[in-house]
């Protein structure tokens, strides 16, 4: 919907010039090219870039009511119901926007307003009379928010590039880099810069009397209760309907998978003229466009598609990395960039299927619960004794299976991507912290799972919801869509959908043959039949192939030229690339992870 900057002074010293705030805001103009405004107060500055979606004429921000002023990024899907309740309490409204409803709900309910909201959002409200700020971020961090905390002020923004003009230094956080090399993103509310932090999902925060405080108002929680496929169908149809509220045309991303097909099917029932968008690559095995077009034809909706070439993939890299803010080494981010670019030619809002896998049990790795069952009865002491033997076996078929089988989940599972193991990090990164392992980083999350007695698959879901979903999936969704001034909405990541999904039993999520078992049953007679039981492909990107041609030369040149010798053993990384290009070993994801960091370093730290 937009982007904003908020700055709040810790004392009466106003040390940030207006031209600096203007520069901050200009850096996120792509998030909201329709309108821009800055308001100055004695101890606060609020700046806003608007992408107009609801109440096109009167929804400008910053928006003020009484002594309160709000900046808000996102959408409140139940704002009409909240509005009616507030009218019954005696409030009147001068606009039709969800922004005014959100601000008024704070005036009425105070900090508890967050419990009434259904949507994706980050917002800040400045109480000029009491010199107090209140803000919040949604359940899942669909709309991220970053902040810096200096001696004189705190500042927030929808993208951290807008905070860079306020920084005196830009320092790589070595521990964050170490974690990035394992996760392919910086996990758990840090960023690659020491100076910049992320507001944690499901939190509200306050700033008064020179103190910034965070409070968690939502935590993901699973508790098996009776539910059936009718519950899933009902809540998903309602969610899609809510997510289609807009005063601009809404489209839908469409791949060959079940998630986007469910969204497209439900959306087409509400709007038979909805447009769908698909991209693919010009290499066999990396293109689902034929299946998406078949789906669109079956649904009788338009489909617009684009084939991504290696040349334009390479040409987009610098812009993608800058728009992403923090390095995220997911090659599919560029695919989402081009998909968003295509959609933005026709619509301002698009629906997408993010979150379904995490909520309903969609990743193939979740099925390993069944494949590893033969070892579940083996005593832990036996597993511990045979682990060193298996670890040092040659790389024979079945070795990885045995290692997974005898290694406890909390010591090996970090989410849907693991790039470098702790041991190999020593060869990649200089001066690592031996205590900063991925096991240490995730220990609190695994403790939550143990405390709540989650089963094997639910534990994996919980880890993914708190790491992979927030750090990778939603990050590329927000940043790559906003790069083209396109608002991405995710109907699966809805508070009411989560309430149903959190009740599923193990067998309703995965079995030996399938994932998302109950979700598939709920839609098997509704979506086109050719999609119902298709295996999950994700968003395959041919970097494995392209690293052996032109892309490989770009990657090699960037790694060699980036001034990262303080952090990275370049010789080892270039050896990995050489191995890959000679076909000795597929090192594509490892090389890509280092490359994205190097390119980010050139653009953000070196300012090349």
C-alpha positions in Angstrom: 0.0 0.0 0.0 2.7 2.5 0.9 5.9 3.3 2.8 6.6 5.6 5.6 9.3 7.1 7.8 8.8 8.1 11.4 11.3 9.8 13.6 10.9 10.6 17.3 13.3 12.7 19.4 14.5 11.6 22.8 14.9 15.3 23.9 14.1 18.7 22.6 17.2 18.7 20.4 16.0 18.6 16.8 19.1 17.5 14.8 17.7 16.1 11.6 17.2 18.5 8.7 14.1 18.5 6.6 16.2 17.7 3.4 17.5 14.6 5.1 13.9 13.4 5.8 13.0 14.2 2.2 15.9 12.0 1.0 14.8 9.2 3.3 11.3 9.3 1.8 12.5 9.6 -1.8 14.4 6.3 -1.4 11.1 4.5 -0.9 9.1 6.4 -3.5 8.5 3.1 -5.4 6.3 1.9 -2.4 3.9 4.8 -3.0 4.3 7.0 -6.1 0.7 8.4 -5.9 1.2 11.0 -3.2 3.8 12.2 -0.6 3.7 14.3 2.5 5.8 15.1 5.6 4.5 16.5 8.9 6.7 18.0 11.5 5.9 18.1 15.2 7.9 19.4 18.2 9.3 15.9 19.0 8.3 13.9 15.9 8.5 13.7 12.1 6.1 11.6 10.0 6.7 11.1 6.3 4.5 9.1 3.9 4.6 7.7 0.3 1.1 6.6 -0.8 0.0 3.9 -3.1 -3.8 4.6 -3.3 -6.0 1.5 -3.0 -8.9 2.4 -0.8 -10.7 5.8 -0.7 -8.6 7.1 -3.5 -9.6 10.8 -3.0 -9.5 11.0 0.8 -7.1 8.4 2.1 -3.9 10.6 2.2 -1.5 10.3 5.0 -0.1 11.3 7.5 -3.7 11.5 8.7 -4.8 13.4 11.8 -7.7 13.3 14.2 -7.8 15.3 17.4 -4.2 15.3 18.8 -3.4 12.0 17.0 -1.6 11.5 13.7 -1.1 8.1 12.0 1.1 6.6 9.2 0.0 3.2 8.2 1.2 0.6 5.7 -1.1 -2.3 4.7 -4.8 -3.1 4.7 -7.3 -3.7 7.4 -9.8 -6.2 5.8 -12.4 -5.9 8.5 -12.3 -2.2 8.7 -16.0 -1.8 7.7 -17.1 -4.0 10.7 -14.9 -2.1 13.1 -16.2 1.2 11.6 -19.8 0.2 12.3 -19.0 -0.7 15.9 -17.3 2.7 16.4 -20.2 4.5 14.9 -22.5 2.8 17.4 -20.2 4.1 20.1 -20.8 7.7 18.9 -17.8 8.2 16.5 -18.2 9.9 13.2 -16.0 9.6 10.1 -14.9 12.0 7.4 -13.4 9.5 5.0 -14.1 5.9 3.8 -10.6 4.8 4.5 -9.3 2.0 6.7 -6.7 4.5 7.9 -9.2 6.6 9.7 -10.9 3.5 11.2 -7.5 2.3 12.5 -6.7 5.6 14.1 -10.2 5.9 15.6 -10.0 2.3 17.0 -6.8 3.3 18.8 -8.6 6.4 20.2 -11.3 4.1 21.5 -9.5 1.0 22.5 -5.9 2.2 23.2 -3.2 -0.5 22.9 -5.9 -3.2 22.7 -6.9 -2.0 19.3 -4.5 -4.6 17.8 -6.8 -7.4 18.9 -9.6 -6.1 16.7 -7.6 -6.0 13.5 -7.7 -8.5 10.6 -5.2 -7.7 8.0 -1.6 -7.0 7.1 -0.2 -3.9 8.7 2.5 -1.8 10.3 1.6 1.5 11.7 2.6 4.3 14.1 0.4 6.8 15.9 1.8 10.0 17.4 -0.1 11.5 20.3 1.2 15.1 20.0 -0.5 16.2 23.3 1.1 13.6 25.5 4.2 13.1 23.2 3.7 9.4 23.0 4.0 7.0 20.1 2.2 3.7 19.7 2.8 1.3 16.8 2.2 -2.3 15.8 3.1 -4.9 13.2 0.8 -7.7 12.0 0.8 -11.4 13.2 3.2 -12.6 10.5 5.3 -9.6 9.5 3.6 -9.4 6.1 4.4 -5.8 6.2 7.9 -5.4 7.7 9.1 -2.5 9.8 12.7 -1.5 10.6 14.2 0.8 13.2 17.4 2.5 14.4 18.0 3.7 18.0 20.4 6.6 18.3 21.5 8.8 21.2 19.1 11.6 20.0 16.2 9.8 18.4 14.6 6.6 17.2 13.5 6.2 13.6 11.4 3.7 11.8 10.7 2.8 8.2 9.0 0.3 5.9 12.4 -0.4 4.2 15.7 0.2 5.9 17.2 1.9 2.9 15.2 4.9 4.1 17.1 4.9 7.3 20.5 4.8 5.7 20.7 8.6 5.3 20.4 8.9 9.1 23.3 6.6 9.8 26.8 7.9 10.6 28.2 4.4 10.1 27.2 1.2 8.3 28.6 -1.8 10.1 28.3 -5.4 9.0 27.0 -7.5 11.9 29.4 -10.5 11.8 27.1 -12.7 13.7 24.2 -11.9 11.4 26.5 -12.7 8.4 27.4 -16.1 10.0 23.7 -16.9 10.4 22.9 -15.7 6.9 25.4 -18.2 5.5 23.4 -21.0 7.0 19.8 -19.7 6.6 20.2 -17.7 3.3 18.7 -14.7 5.1 19.3 -13.0 8.4 16.9 -14.6 10.9 15.0 -13.4 14.0 14.7 -9.6 13.8 18.3 -8.8 13.1 19.6 -7.4 9.8 23.0 -7.5 8.2 23.7 -4.0 9.6 24.4 -3.7 13.3 22.7 -0.3 13.4 19.3 -1.6 12.0 16.8 -4.0 13.6 13.5 -5.4 12.6 10.3 -5.0 14.6 9.3 -8.6 15.6 6.1 -10.0 14.2 3.0 -9.9 16.4 4.3 -7.0 18.6 3.1 -3.6 19.4 5.5 -0.9 20.7 5.5 2.4 22.5 7.9 5.3 22.8 7.5 7.8 25.6 9.8 9.3 28.2 12.7 8.5 25.9 12.1 4.8 26.2 11.2 2.3 23.5 9.3 -0.8 24.7 8.0 -3.9 22.8 5.1 -6.1 23.8 4.0 -9.3 22.1 0.3 -9.5 21.5 0.2 -12.5 19.3 2.2 -15.8 19.3 1.7 -18.7 16.9 0.1 -21.6 18.8 -1.1 -25.0 17.7 -3.7 -27.1 19.6 -5.4 -30.0 17.9 -9.2 -29.6 17.9 -11.9 -31.1 15.6 -12.0 -29.5 12.2 -13.0 -30.6 8.7 -12.7 -29.7 5.1 -15.9 -27.6 5.2 -14.2 -25.4 7.8 -11.2 -24.9 5.5 -13.3 -24.1 2.4 -15.5 -21.7 4.3 -12.7 -19.7 6.0 -10.6 -19.6 2.7 -13.5 -18.3 0.7 -14.2 -15.6 3.3 -10.5 -14.7 3.4 -10.2 -14.3 -0.4 -13.4 -12.2 -0.4 -12.0 -9.9 2.3 -8.7 -9.6 0.5 -10.4 -8.5 -2.7 -11.7 -5.3 -1.1 -10.2 -2.4 -3.1 -11.1 0.6 -5.1 -8.5 -0.5 -7.7 -8.5 -3.7 -9.9 -7.3 -6.8 -8.2 -5.4 -9.6 -10.0 -3.9 -13.0 -9.0 -0.5 -14.7 -9.3 -0.9 -18.1 -10.9 1.6 -20.9 -11.0 1.2 -24.7 -11.5 0.7 -25.4 -7.8 -2.4 -25.9 -5.7 -2.0 -22.8 -3.5 -2.3 -20.2 -6.2 -4.9 -22.3 -8.0 -7.1 -22.2 -4.9 -6.7 -18.5 -4.6 -7.4 -18.0 -8.4 -10.4 -20.3 -8.3 -12.0 -18.5 -5.3 -11.2 -15.1 -6.7 -12.7 -15.9 -10.1 -15.9 -17.0 -8.4 -16.1 -13.5 -6.9 -14.9 -11.7 -10.0 -15.1 -13.8 -13.2 -13.1 -11.1 -15.0 -10.1 -11.3 -12.8 -6.7 -11.3 -14.5 -3.9 -13.8 -13.7 -0.2 -13.6 -14.1 2.5 -16.2 -14.6 6.3 -16.2 -15.3 8.7 -19.0 -16.3 12.2 -19.6 -17.6 13.3 -20.6 -21.1 14.8 -23.9 -19.8 13.1 -27.3 -19.6 12.1 -28.2 -16.1 11.9 -24.5 -14.9 8.6 -23.5 -16.4 5.0 -24.2 -15.2 3.4 -21.7 -17.6 1.6 -24.5 -19.6 -0.1 -25.7 -16.5 -1.0 -22.2 -15.3 -2.5 -21.4 -18.7 -4.5 -24.6 -18.6 -5.8 -23.6 -15.2 -6.7 -20.1 -16.4 -8.5 -21.6 -19.4 -10.5 -24.0 -17.2 -11.4 -21.1 -14.9 -12.2 -18.9 -18.0 -10.0 -16.1 -16.8 -7.3 -14.1 -18.7 -3.6 -15.1 -18.2 -0.7 -12.8 -18.9 2.8 -14.4 -18.9 6.4 -13.6 -19.4 9.5 -15.8 -20.1 12.5 -14.7 -18.1 15.8 -14.8 -20.0 19.3 -15.2 -18.5 20.2 -11.7 -19.9 17.3 -9.8 -18.2 17.8 -11.9 -15.0 21.4 -10.7 -14.9 20.5 -7.1 -15.7 18.0 -7.0 -12.8 20.3 -8.2 -10.1 21.5 -4.9 -8.8 18.1 -3.4 -8.6 16.6 -6.5 -7.0 19.3 -6.6 -4.3 18.9 -2.9 -3.5 15.1 -3.2 -3.4 15.4 -6.2 -1.1 17.2 -4.2 1.5 18.9 -7.0 3.4 20.6 -9.9 1.4 18.2 -12.8 0.7 19.9 -15.5 -1.3 16.7 -17.0 -2.7 17.1 -17.2 -6.5 13.3 -17.1 -6.9 13.2 -13.6 -5.6 14.1 -12.4 -9.1 11.3 -14.4 -10.5 8.8 -12.7 -8.1 10.4 -9.4 -9.3 9.5 -10.1 -12.9 6.1 -11.5 -12.0 5.3 -8.4 -10.1 6.5 -6.3 -13.0 4.2 -8.1 -15.4 1.2 -7.8 -13.0 1.8 -4.0 -12.4 1.2 -3.4 -16.1 -2.5 -4.3 -15.5 -3.4 -4.0 -11.8 -2.4 -2.3 -8.6 -3.3 -5.2 -6.2 -2.5 -8.9 -6.6 -3.4 -12.0 -4.5 -0.8 -14.7 -3.9 -0.5 -18.1 -2.2 2.2 -17.5 0.3 1.8 -19.1 3.7 -0.2 -22.2 2.7 2.7 -24.5 3.1 3.6 -23.4 6.6 0.0 -23.4 7.8 -1.4 -26.6 6.2 1.8 -28.7 6.0 2.9 -28.4 2.4 6.6 -28.9 2.3 7.8 -32.3 1.2 10.4 -32.3 4.0 7.5 -32.7 6.4 6.9 -36.2 5.1 10.2 -37.3 6.5 8.4 -38.0 9.8 7.1 -41.2 8.2 10.3 -42.1 6.3 12.4 -41.8 9.5 9.9 -43.7 11.7 11.9 -47.0 11.6 14.6 -45.2 13.6 12.3 -43.5 16.0 12.4 -46.5 18.4 16.2 -46.6 18.5 17.5 -45.3 21.9 19.2 -41.9 21.9 22.4 -43.3 23.3 22.7 -45.8 20.4 22.1 -43.0 17.8 24.7 -40.9 19.5 27.2 -43.7 19.4 26.8 -44.5 15.7 26.7 -40.9 14.5 30.5 -40.5 14.2 30.6 -43.7 12.2 27.9 -42.6 9.7 29.3 -39.0 9.5 32.7 -40.1 8.2 31.4 -42.6 5.7 32.1 -41.8 2.1 29.4 -39.9 0.2 27.4 -43.0 -0.6 23.7 -43.3 -1.4 21.7 -43.3 1.8 24.3 -41.4 4.0 22.2 -38.3 4.3 19.1 -40.3 5.2 21.0 -42.1 8.0 22.4 -38.8 9.3 18.9 -37.3 9.5 17.5 -40.4 11.1 20.0 -40.5 14.0 20.3 -36.7 14.5 17.6 -35.1 16.7 15.4 -32.6 14.9 16.5 -29.6 17.0 20.2 -30.2 16.0 19.7 -30.2 12.3 16.4 -28.6 11.1 16.6 -24.8 10.5 13.8 -24.5 8.0 13.4 -25.0 4.3 16.9 -24.1 3.3 20.2 -24.9 4.9 23.2 -23.6 2.9 26.3 -24.0 5.0 26.7 -26.4 7.9 28.5 -25.1 11.0 31.6 -27.0 10.2 32.0 -25.7 6.6 31.5 -22.1 7.7 35.1 -22.1 9.0 36.2 -22.5 5.4 33.9 -19.8 4.1 33.9 -17.1 6.7 36.8 -15.6 8.7 36.7 -15.2 12.4 33.4 -17.0 13.1 31.9 -17.2 16.6 31.9 -20.9 17.5 29.0 -20.2 19.9 26.8 -18.6 17.3 25.6 -21.8 15.7 22.2 -22.2 14.1 21.3 -24.5 16.9 21.9 -21.7 19.4 19.9 -19.2 17.3 16.9 -21.6 17.2 17.1 -22.9 20.8 14.3 -20.6 22.2 12.0 -21.7 19.4 12.6 -25.4 20.0 12.1 -24.8 23.7 8.6 -23.4 22.8 7.9 -26.5 20.9 9.0 -28.7 23.7 7.0 -26.8 26.3 3.9 -27.0 24.1 4.5 -30.7 23.4 4.3 -30.2 19.6 4.7 -33.3 17.4 7.5 -33.7 14.8 5.7 -32.0 11.9 4.2 -29.2 14.0 7.6 -28.5 15.4 8.9 -28.1 11.8 6.0 -25.8 11.0 6.7 -23.7 14.0 10.3 -23.3 13.0 9.4 -22.4 9.5 6.7 -19.9 10.5 9.2 -18.0 12.7 12.2 -18.2 10.3 11.7 -19.2 6.7 8.3 -17.5 6.2 9.3 -14.2 7.7 12.9 -14.0 6.5 12.5 -15.3 3.0 8.9 -15.9 1.7 7.3 -12.7 3.0 10.4 -10.6 2.5 10.7 -11.3 -1.2 6.9 -11.0 -1.5 6.8 -7.5 0.0 10.0 -6.1 -1.5 9.7 -7.5 -5.0 6.0 -6.4 -5.4 6.6 -3.0 -3.9 9.6 -2.5 -6.3 6.9 -2.1 -9.0 4.3 -0.2 -6.8 2.2 -3.4 -6.6 0.4 -4.4 -3.4 0.7 -8.1 -2.7 -2.0 -9.7 -0.5 -1.8 -13.1 1.0 -5.2 -14.7 1.9 -3.7 -17.8 3.5 -2.0 -15.6 6.1 -5.1 -14.4 7.7 -5.9 -14.6 11.5 -9.1 -16.7 10.9 -7.4 -19.0 8.5 -4.6 -19.5 11.0 -7.2 -20.3 13.7 -8.4 -23.2 11.6 -5.0 -24.4 10.4 -3.6 -24.5 13.9 -6.2 -27.1 14.9 -5.2 -29.7 12.2 -4.1 -33.1 13.3 -0.9 -34.7 11.9 -2.8 -36.9 9.5 -4.7 -33.9 8.2 -1.4 -32.2 7.3 0.8 -35.0 5.8 0.8 -38.7 5.2 3.4 -40.9 3.5 2.2 -40.0 0.0 0.9 -36.4 0.2 1.1 -33.0 1.8 -1.6 -30.5 2.8 -4.0 -33.5 3.0 -7.1 -31.8 4.3 -6.6 -28.7 2.2 -6.5 -30.8 -0.9 -9.7 -32.6 0.2 -11.4 -29.3 0.8 -10.8 -28.2 -2.8 -10.5 -31.4 -4.8 -13.9 -30.9 -6.4 -13.6 -27.1 -6.7 -10.3 -26.4 -8.4 -9.2 -27.8 -11.8 -8.5 -31.5 -11.4 -5.1 -31.4 -13.2 -3.7 -29.5 -10.2 -5.1 -31.3 -7.2 -2.4 -33.9 -6.7 0.5 -32.2 -8.5 3.8 -32.5 -6.6 5.2 -29.3 -5.2 7.9 -27.7 -7.3 8.2 -24.3 -5.5 9.5 -21.7 -7.9 12.4 -23.4 -9.6 15.1 -21.0 -10.9 17.9 -22.2 -13.3 20.9 -20.7 -11.6 22.4 -24.2 -11.5 22.4 -24.1 -15.3 23.2 -20.4 -15.8 26.2 -20.4 -13.4 27.9 -22.5 -16.0 27.5 -19.7 -18.6 27.1 -15.9 -18.5 25.7 -15.7 -15.0 28.7 -17.5 -13.7 31.1 -14.9 -15.1 29.0 -12.1 -13.4 29.1 -14.0 -10.1 32.8 -14.6 -10.3 33.6 -11.0 -11.2 31.5 -9.7 -8.3 33.0 -12.0 -5.7 36.5 -11.1 -6.9 35.9 -7.3 -6.8 33.8 -7.0 -3.7 35.8 -5.6 -0.8 34.8 -8.4 1.6 38.1 -10.0 2.3 37.7 -9.1 5.9 34.8 -11.5 6.1 35.0 -14.1 3.3 37.6 -16.7 2.3 37.3 -15.9 -1.4 39.7 -18.6 -2.6 37.4 -21.3 -1.1 34.2 -19.7 -2.6 35.8 -19.4 -6.1 36.9 -23.1 -5.7 33.2 -24.0 -5.1 32.3 -22.1 -8.2 35.0 -23.8 -10.2 33.8 -27.2 -9.0 30.3 -26.3 -10.1 31.2 -25.1 -13.5 33.2 -28.2 -14.2 30.2 -30.4 -13.2 32.0 -32.0 -10.2 29.5 -30.9 -7.7 26.3 -28.8 -7.5 27.5 -25.9 -5.4 25.0 -23.4 -7.0 23.1 -22.4 -3.8 26.3 -22.0 -1.7 28.0 -19.8 -4.4 24.8 -17.9 -4.9 24.6 -17.1 -1.1 28.1 -15.6 -1.1 27.5 -13.8 -4.4 24.3 -12.1 -3.0 26.2 -10.9 0.1 29.0 -9.6 -2.1 26.7 -7.7 -4.3 24.8 -6.3 -1.3 28.1 -5.2 0.2 29.1 -3.4 -3.0 25.7 -1.6 -3.2 25.1 -0.8 0.5 28.4 -0.6 2.2 30.8 0.4 -0.7 28.0 2.4 -2.3 29.2 1.4 -5.8 
